[in-house]
């Protein structure tokens, strides 16, 4: 499902931002989209992790806490938005940070909220061996439905477009986003 934009980014949109919950495919889709649009790809988790001596997000959370991670995400987002046009995959929690929402609201960017059914996300999280810290004390797969519900209004607040990323493959989603970008620039 593709909804109409909240605002029109049009030709002034510089960055293409992918938002959504864990395991929705932001990184995979972002890399494909960046490649087909001949733009650099930025994984905000990687940029944020680079601000710490630890090598995993889970280690950062254990050593410094969630608030330090959120501050690093905000600082990394501010830096990336000041760079040349790129495709940016946000961390799943970035839209929950008021300062990050403000940065996106004031940026030349078009934000795509990637959605998928929480049972599909839980299956992906269960199958993966990743570095995601728990947000509720349960496993990431067990908490994903609750996290999606809690963050829905935050994602909606930053979204220019909503994309159902659950039923199509990543290449098709990337192509759909690319088509929307060029359509909105006319």
ABEGO torsion letter per residue (X at the ends): XBBBBABBAEAABABBBBBEBBGAGAAAAAAAAAAAAGBBBBBAAAAAAAABABABAAAAAAAAEAAAAAAAAAAAAAAAAABBBBBBBBBAAAAABAAAAAAAAABBBBBBBBBBBAAAAAAAAAABBBABBBAAGBBAAAAAAAAAAAAAAAAAAABABBBBAAABBAAAAAAAAAAAAAAAAX
